[in-house]
Amino acid sequence: MKLPIIKHFQKNNESQKLEHTIEVLESFCEHRSVKEHEMDVVGEIITNIAGAIEMDKLIKDKGMSEKDAANTFAKRVLGSIDQ
């Protein structure tokens, strides 16, 4: 998870576009010729895109600032790792 990339995705793309991108990347990973290291890279990209979607929801649905949304998202992720 890279917060600067998540912020970039969130600022420059609509959530629906990001959701479609995740679907395409997941489809890519399902092909038998995709190597494990390629899946790792795509997995990292998917994680960042999903983070951007979550940040966008916090901004639009809860009226948070970008900074607060980023901090809330990062705390949620770190909290889930600690458990």
N, CA, C and O atoms as CSV, one atom per row, in Angstrom:
chain,resi,resn,atom,element,x,y,z
A,1,MET,N,N,0.843,-1.167,0.000
A,1,MET,CA,C,0.000,0.000,0.000
A,1,MET,C,C,0.892,1.235,0.000
A,1,MET,O,O,1.761,1.394,0.857
A,2,LYS,N,N,0.661,2.096,-0.969
A,2,LYS,CA,C,1.445,3.322,-1.067
A,2,LYS,C,C,0.476,4.499,-1.105
A,2,LYS,O,O,-0.201,4.730,-2.107
A,3,LEU,N,N,0.420,5.234,-0.003
A,3,LEU,CA,C,-0.542,6.315,0.140
A,3,LEU,C,C,-0.430,7.385,-0.943
A,3,LEU,O,O,-1.464,7.870,-1.401
A,4,PRO,N,N,0.769,7.780,-1.378
A,4,PRO,CA,C,0.839,8.773,-2.462
A,4,PRO,C,C,0.188,8.280,-3.763
A,4,PRO,O,O,-0.441,9.058,-4.480
A,5,ILE,N,N,0.341,7.002,-4.054
A,5,ILE,CA,C,-0.278,6.437,-5.261
A,5,ILE,C,C,-1.790,6.379,-5.089
A,5,ILE,O,O,-2.538,6.684,-6.018
A,6,ILE,N,N,-2.239,5.987,-3.901
A,6,ILE,CA,C,-3.676,5.942,-3.620
A,6,ILE,C,C,-4.289,7.323,-3.807
A,6,ILE,O,O,-5.337,7.458,-4.439
A,7,LYS,N,N,-3.644,8.342,-3.264
A,7,LYS,CA,C,-4.137,9.719,-3.418
A,7,LYS,C,C,-4.182,10.120,-4.892
A,7,LYS,O,O,-5.139,10.752,-5.339
A,8,HIS,N,N,-3.156,9.756,-5.634
A,8,HIS,CA,C,-3.096,10.079,-7.062
A,8,HIS,C,C,-4.254,9.427,-7.813
A,8,HIS,O,O,-4.934,10.079,-8.605
A,9,PHE,N,N,-4.471,8.140,-7.560
A,9,PHE,CA,C,-5.584,7.442,-8.203
A,9,PHE,C,C,-6.909,8.107,-7.854
A,9,PHE,O,O,-7.751,8.318,-8.727
A,10,GLN,N,N,-7.094,8.437,-6.580
A,10,GLN,CA,C,-8.362,9.000,-6.116
A,10,GLN,C,C,-8.627,10.367,-6.750
A,10,GLN,O,O,-9.758,10.669,-7.132
A,11,LYS,N,N,-7.602,11.178,-6.859
A,11,LYS,CA,C,-7.767,12.528,-7.414
A,11,LYS,C,C,-8.029,12.520,-8.915
A,11,LYS,O,O,-8.756,13.375,-9.421
A,12,ASN,N,N,-7.451,11.576,-9.620
A,12,ASN,CA,C,-7.439,11.616,-11.073
A,12,ASN,C,C,-8.373,10.648,-11.778
A,12,ASN,O,O,-8.356,10.553,-13.005
A,13,ASN,N,N,-9.195,9.921,-11.011
A,13,ASN,CA,C,-10.062,8.917,-11.623
A,13,ASN,C,C,-11.389,8.843,-10.880
A,13,ASN,O,O,-11.460,9.088,-9.676
A,14,GLU,N,N,-12.430,8.502,-11.616
A,14,GLU,CA,C,-13.729,8.269,-11.000
A,14,GLU,C,C,-13.747,6.864,-10.406
A,14,GLU,O,O,-13.069,5.963,-10.899
A,15,SER,N,N,-14.533,6.687,-9.339
A,15,SER,CA,C,-14.602,5.384,-8.667
A,15,SER,C,C,-15.023,4.270,-9.612
A,15,SER,O,O,-14.482,3.165,-9.552
A,16,GLN,N,N,-15.976,4.549,-10.475
A,16,GLN,CA,C,-16.456,3.518,-11.401
A,16,GLN,C,C,-15.334,3.054,-12.335
A,16,GLN,O,O,-15.212,1.865,-12.629
A,17,LYS,N,N,-14.537,3.984,-12.788
A,17,LYS,CA,C,-13.400,3.653,-13.651
A,17,LYS,C,C,-12.398,2.773,-12.895
A,17,LYS,O,O,-11.856,1.815,-13.448
A,18,LEU,N,N,-12.163,3.110,-11.635
A,18,LEU,CA,C,-11.244,2.323,-10.819
A,18,LEU,C,C,-11.786,0.918,-10.579
A,18,LEU,O,O,-11.029,-0.053,-10.605
A,19,GLU,N,N,-13.090,0.805,-10.346
A,19,GLU,CA,C,-13.699,-0.511,-10.140
A,19,GLU,C,C,-13.566,-1.382,-11.389
A,19,GLU,O,O,-13.295,-2.579,-11.289
A,20,HIS,N,N,-13.754,-0.789,-12.547
A,20,HIS,CA,C,-13.593,-1.541,-13.802
A,20,HIS,C,C,-12.138,-1.980,-13.989
A,20,HIS,O,O,-11.868,-3.074,-14.485
A,21,THR,N,N,-11.222,-1.126,-13.590
A,21,THR,CA,C,-9.797,-1.463,-13.696
A,21,THR,C,C,-9.460,-2.670,-12.825
A,21,THR,O,O,-8.710,-3.555,-13.238
A,22,ILE,N,N,-10.018,-2.698,-11.624
A,22,ILE,CA,C,-9.797,-3.853,-10.741
A,22,ILE,C,C,-10.312,-5.128,-11.402
A,22,ILE,O,O,-9.652,-6.165,-11.353
A,23,GLU,N,N,-11.485,-5.052,-12.017
A,23,GLU,CA,C,-12.045,-6.221,-12.693
A,23,GLU,C,C,-11.120,-6.723,-13.799
A,23,GLU,O,O,-10.925,-7.929,-13.947
A,24,VAL,N,N,-10.558,-5.810,-14.567
A,24,VAL,CA,C,-9.648,-6.191,-15.650
A,24,VAL,C,C,-8.376,-6.824,-15.085
A,24,VAL,O,O,-7.910,-7.842,-15.597
A,25,LEU,N,N,-7.823,-6.233,-14.045
A,25,LEU,CA,C,-6.604,-6.777,-13.446
A,25,LEU,C,C,-6.850,-8.152,-12.828
A,25,LEU,O,O,-5.994,-9.032,-12.922
A,26,GLU,N,N,-8.005,-8.346,-12.199
A,26,GLU,CA,C,-8.332,-9.662,-11.652
A,26,GLU,C,C,-8.453,-10.695,-12.767
A,26,GLU,O,O,-8.004,-11.832,-12.621
A,27,SER,N,N,-9.057,-10.298,-13.871
A,27,SER,CA,C,-9.173,-11.201,-15.018
A,27,SER,C,C,-7.791,-11.573,-15.552
A,27,SER,O,O,-7.540,-12.727,-15.899
A,28,PHE,N,N,-6.909,-10.595,-15.614
A,28,PHE,CA,C,-5.536,-10.841,-16.056
A,28,PHE,C,C,-4.877,-11.915,-15.188
A,28,PHE,O,O,-4.228,-12.828,-15.699
A,29,CYS,N,N,-5.052,-11.793,-13.874
A,29,CYS,CA,C,-4.410,-12.732,-12.944
A,29,CYS,C,C,-4.965,-14.147,-13.048
A,29,CYS,O,O,-4.303,-15.105,-12.646
A,30,GLU,N,N,-6.163,-14.284,-13.578
A,30,GLU,CA,C,-6.773,-15.603,-13.708
A,30,GLU,C,C,-6.188,-16.414,-14.868
A,30,GLU,O,O,-6.391,-17.626,-14.942
A,31,HIS,N,N,-5.472,-15.756,-15.761
A,31,HIS,CA,C,-4.915,-16.487,-16.910
A,31,HIS,C,C,-3.753,-17.362,-16.451
A,31,HIS,O,O,-2.950,-16.955,-15.611
A,32,ARG,N,N,-3.677,-18.536,-16.996
A,32,ARG,CA,C,-2.682,-19.520,-16.553
A,32,ARG,C,C,-1.242,-19.131,-16.853
A,32,ARG,O,O,-0.323,-19.661,-16.229
A,33,SER,N,N,-1.026,-18.218,-17.793
A,33,SER,CA,C,0.360,-17.871,-18.129
A,33,SER,C,C,0.933,-16.756,-17.245
A,33,SER,O,O,2.106,-16.409,-17.377
A,34,VAL,N,N,0.135,-16.206,-16.364
A,34,VAL,CA,C,0.618,-15.128,-15.494
A,34,VAL,C,C,1.492,-15.734,-14.398
A,34,VAL,O,O,1.088,-16.654,-13.688
A,35,LYS,N,N,2.691,-15.193,-14.285
A,35,LYS,CA,C,3.655,-15.702,-13.314
A,35,LYS,C,C,3.385,-15.120,-11.926
A,35,LYS,O,O,2.700,-14.107,-11.778
A,36,GLU,N,N,3.938,-15.783,-10.923
A,36,GLU,CA,C,3.692,-15.375,-9.539
A,36,GLU,C,C,4.161,-13.952,-9.253
A,36,GLU,O,O,3.459,-13.197,-8.580
A,37,HIS,N,N,5.325,-13.579,-9.751
A,37,HIS,CA,C,5.811,-12.219,-9.477
A,37,HIS,C,C,4.930,-11.172,-10.167
A,37,HIS,O,O,4.780,-10.058,-9.666
A,38,GLU,N,N,4.351,-11.528,-11.312
A,38,GLU,CA,C,3.413,-10.615,-11.985
A,38,GLU,C,C,2.144,-10.453,-11.155
A,38,GLU,O,O,1.593,-9.357,-11.054
A,39,MET,N,N,1.689,-11.546,-10.566
A,39,MET,CA,C,0.513,-11.480,-9.695
A,39,MET,C,C,0.777,-10.611,-8.470
A,39,MET,O,O,-0.107,-9.889,-8.009
A,40,ASP,N,N,1.991,-10.685,-7.950
A,40,ASP,CA,C,2.345,-9.851,-6.800
A,40,ASP,C,C,2.263,-8.366,-7.144
A,40,ASP,O,O,1.740,-7.566,-6.368
A,41,VAL,N,N,2.782,-8.013,-8.304
A,41,VAL,CA,C,2.749,-6.614,-8.746
A,41,VAL,C,C,1.310,-6.167,-8.973
A,41,VAL,O,O,0.912,-5.090,-8.528
A,42,VAL,N,N,0.540,-6.985,-9.659
A,42,VAL,CA,C,-0.854,-6.646,-9.926
A,42,VAL,C,C,-1.631,-6.563,-8.608
A,42,VAL,O,O,-2.496,-5.702,-8.451
A,43,GLY,N,N,-1.326,-7.449,-7.670
A,43,GLY,CA,C,-1.978,-7.409,-6.358
A,43,GLY,C,C,-1.721,-6.099,-5.642
A,43,GLY,O,O,-2.626,-5.544,-5.018
A,44,GLU,N,N,-0.512,-5.603,-5.723
A,44,GLU,CA,C,-0.174,-4.308,-5.111
A,44,GLU,C,C,-0.948,-3.180,-5.786
A,44,GLU,O,O,-1.439,-2.271,-5.116
A,45,ILE,N,N,-1.055,-3.238,-7.099
A,45,ILE,CA,C,-1.812,-2.219,-7.836
A,45,ILE,C,C,-3.288,-2.271,-7.444
A,45,ILE,O,O,-3.909,-1.233,-7.215
A,46,ILE,N,N,-3.843,-3.470,-7.367
A,46,ILE,CA,C,-5.244,-3.623,-6.971
A,46,ILE,C,C,-5.468,-3.064,-5.570
A,46,ILE,O,O,-6.472,-2.396,-5.323
A,47,THR,N,N,-4.554,-3.329,-4.662
A,47,THR,CA,C,-4.660,-2.804,-3.300
A,47,THR,C,C,-4.687,-1.282,-3.305
A,47,THR,O,O,-5.490,-0.674,-2.597
A,48,ASN,N,N,-3.828,-0.667,-4.087
A,48,ASN,CA,C,-3.800,0.793,-4.161
A,48,ASN,C,C,-5.079,1.357,-4.782
A,48,ASN,O,O,-5.589,2.384,-4.335
A,49,ILE,N,N,-5.586,0.693,-5.799
A,49,ILE,CA,C,-6.821,1.153,-6.433
A,49,ILE,C,C,-7.994,1.019,-5.456
A,49,ILE,O,O,-8.820,1.924,-5.341
A,50,ALA,N,N,-8.058,-0.110,-4.759
A,50,ALA,CA,C,-9.131,-0.300,-3.776
A,50,ALA,C,C,-9.043,0.763,-2.678
A,50,ALA,O,O,-10.068,1.243,-2.193
A,51,GLY,N,N,-7.840,1.125,-2.296
A,51,GLY,CA,C,-7.659,2.203,-1.313
A,51,GLY,C,C,-8.176,3.532,-1.830
A,51,GLY,O,O,-8.773,4.307,-1.083
A,52,ALA,N,N,-7.947,3.794,-3.104
A,52,ALA,CA,C,-8.433,5.033,-3.708
A,52,ALA,C,C,-9.963,5.070,-3.715
A,52,ALA,O,O,-10.565,6.119,-3.491
A,53,ILE,N,N,-10.574,3.935,-3.969
A,53,ILE,CA,C,-12.035,3.856,-3.963
A,53,ILE,C,C,-12.555,4.117,-2.551
A,53,ILE,O,O,-13.527,4.851,-2.372
A,54,GLU,N,N,-11.913,3.522,-1.553
A,54,GLU,CA,C,-12.327,3.739,-0.163
A,54,GLU,C,C,-12.145,5.198,0.254
A,54,GLU,O,O,-13.011,5.773,0.912
A,55,MET,N,N,-11.029,5.786,-0.126
A,55,MET,CA,C,-10.803,7.207,0.183
A,55,MET,C,C,-11.867,8.077,-0.464
A,55,MET,O,O,-12.377,9.008,0.159
A,56,ASP,N,N,-12.200,7.779,-1.704
A,56,ASP,CA,C,-13.215,8.550,-2.413
A,56,ASP,C,C,-14.560,8.469,-1.692
A,56,ASP,O,O,-15.271,9.469,-1.594
A,57,LYS,N,N,-14.909,7.290,-1.190
A,57,LYS,CA,C,-16.153,7.128,-0.437
A,57,LYS,C,C,-16.140,7.976,0.832
A,57,LYS,O,O,-17.143,8.603,1.173
A,58,LEU,N,N,-15.012,7.996,1.526
A,58,LEU,CA,C,-14.915,8.795,2.743
A,58,LEU,C,C,-15.074,10.285,2.442
A,58,LEU,O,O,-15.700,11.019,3.206
A,59,ILE,N,N,-14.509,10.714,1.337
A,59,ILE,CA,C,-14.589,12.127,0.958
A,59,ILE,C,C,-16.012,12.484,0.534
A,59,ILE,O,O,-16.567,13.485,0.986
A,60,LYS,N,N,-16.594,11.667,-0.333
A,60,LYS,CA,C,-17.920,11.992,-0.880
A,60,LYS,C,C,-19.063,11.690,0.082
A,60,LYS,O,O,-19.984,12.493,0.228
A,61,ASP,N,N,-19.005,10.541,0.734
A,61,ASP,CA,C,-20.114,10.134,1.593
A,61,ASP,C,C,-20.072,10.758,2.985
A,61,ASP,O,O,-21.115,11.073,3.559
A,62,LYS,N,N,-18.882,10.935,3.520
A,62,LYS,CA,C,-18.751,11.441,4.886
A,62,LYS,C,C,-18.286,12.891,4.935
A,62,LYS,O,O,-18.196,13.485,6.009
A,63,GLY,N,N,-17.991,13.457,3.768
A,63,GLY,CA,C,-17.577,14.853,3.711
A,63,GLY,C,C,-16.215,15.140,4.317
A,63,GLY,O,O,-15.942,16.264,4.739
A,64,MET,N,N,-15.370,14.136,4.359
A,64,MET,CA,C,-14.026,14.326,4.926
A,64,MET,C,C,-13.136,15.074,3.946
A,64,MET,O,O,-13.357,15.058,2.735
A,65,SER,N,N,-12.133,15.722,4.498
A,65,SER,CA,C,-11.105,16.318,3.645
A,65,SER,C,C,-10.231,15.187,3.115
A,65,SER,O,O,-10.258,14.069,3.630
A,66,GLU,N,N,-9.468,15.493,2.095
A,66,GLU,CA,C,-8.577,14.466,1.529
A,66,GLU,C,C,-7.597,13.959,2.583
A,66,GLU,O,O,-7.338,12.759,2.681
A,67,LYS,N,N,-7.063,14.879,3.361
A,67,LYS,CA,C,-6.088,14.515,4.399
A,67,LYS,C,C,-6.729,13.612,5.449
A,67,LYS,O,O,-6.149,12.594,5.827
A,68,ASP,N,N,-7.924,13.978,5.923
A,68,ASP,CA,C,-8.609,13.158,6.924
A,68,ASP,C,C,-8.983,11.789,6.363
A,68,ASP,O,O,-8.863,10.776,7.052
A,69,ALA,N,N,-9.434,11.764,5.115
A,69,ALA,CA,C,-9.785,10.487,4.483
A,69,ALA,C,C,-8.553,9.588,4.367
A,69,ALA,O,O,-8.630,8.387,4.627
A,70,ALA,N,N,-7.431,10.167,3.980
A,70,ALA,CA,C,-6.187,9.389,3.864
A,70,ALA,C,C,-5.764,8.846,5.224
A,70,ALA,O,O,-5.377,7.683,5.338
A,71,ASN,N,N,-5.837,9.683,6.252
A,71,ASN,CA,C,-5.457,9.246,7.605
A,71,ASN,C,C,-6.401,8.168,8.127
A,71,ASN,O,O,-5.955,7.190,8.728
A,72,THR,N,N,-7.698,8.341,7.900
A,72,THR,CA,C,-8.687,7.351,8.341
A,72,THR,C,C,-8.449,6.022,7.644
A,72,THR,O,O,-8.471,4.967,8.278
A,73,PHE,N,N,-8.223,6.077,6.345
A,73,PHE,CA,C,-7.973,4.850,5.595
A,73,PHE,C,C,-6.701,4.168,6.086
A,73,PHE,O,O,-6.697,2.957,6.310
A,74,ALA,N,N,-5.627,4.925,6.253
A,74,ALA,CA,C,-4.353,4.348,6.701
A,74,ALA,C,C,-4.503,3.724,8.089
A,74,ALA,O,O,-3.971,2.642,8.337
A,75,LYS,N,N,-5.216,4.388,8.988
A,75,LYS,CA,C,-5.431,3.830,10.332
A,75,LYS,C,C,-6.238,2.547,10.271
A,75,LYS,O,O,-5.961,1.604,11.012
A,76,ARG,N,N,-7.237,2.500,9.391
A,76,ARG,CA,C,-8.055,1.299,9.244
A,76,ARG,C,C,-7.194,0.132,8.758
A,76,ARG,O,O,-7.311,-0.986,9.259
A,77,VAL,N,N,-6.342,0.398,7.792
A,77,VAL,CA,C,-5.476,-0.674,7.270
A,77,VAL,C,C,-4.488,-1.133,8.320
A,77,VAL,O,O,-4.307,-2.333,8.528
A,78,LEU,N,N,-3.851,-0.188,8.982
A,78,LEU,CA,C,-2.881,-0.552,10.014
A,78,LEU,C,C,-3.561,-1.267,11.169
A,78,LEU,O,O,-2.985,-2.185,11.752
A,79,GLY,N,N,-4.787,-0.858,11.509
A,79,GLY,CA,C,-5.539,-1.532,12.564
A,79,GLY,C,C,-5.865,-2.968,12.211
A,79,GLY,O,O,-5.849,-3.844,13.077
A,80,SER,N,N,-6.160,-3.216,10.943
A,80,SER,CA,C,-6.476,-4.587,10.528
A,80,SER,C,C,-5.222,-5.461,10.497
A,80,SER,O,O,-5.301,-6.676,10.680
A,81,ILE,N,N,-4.077,-4.844,10.268
A,81,ILE,CA,C,-2.811,-5.595,10.261
A,81,ILE,C,C,-2.419,-5.977,11.691
A,81,ILE,O,O,-1.913,-7.070,11.942
A,82,ASP,N,N,-2.664,-5.053,12.615
A,82,ASP,CA,C,-2.298,-5.293,14.029
A,82,ASP,C,C,-3.112,-6.399,14.677
A,82,ASP,O,O,-2.649,-7.028,15.629
A,83,GLN,N,N,-4.317,-6.648,14.179
A,83,GLN,CA,C,-5.198,-7.630,14.830
A,83,GLN,C,C,-4.755,-9.000,14.559
A,83,GLN,O,O,-5.377,-9.954,15.026
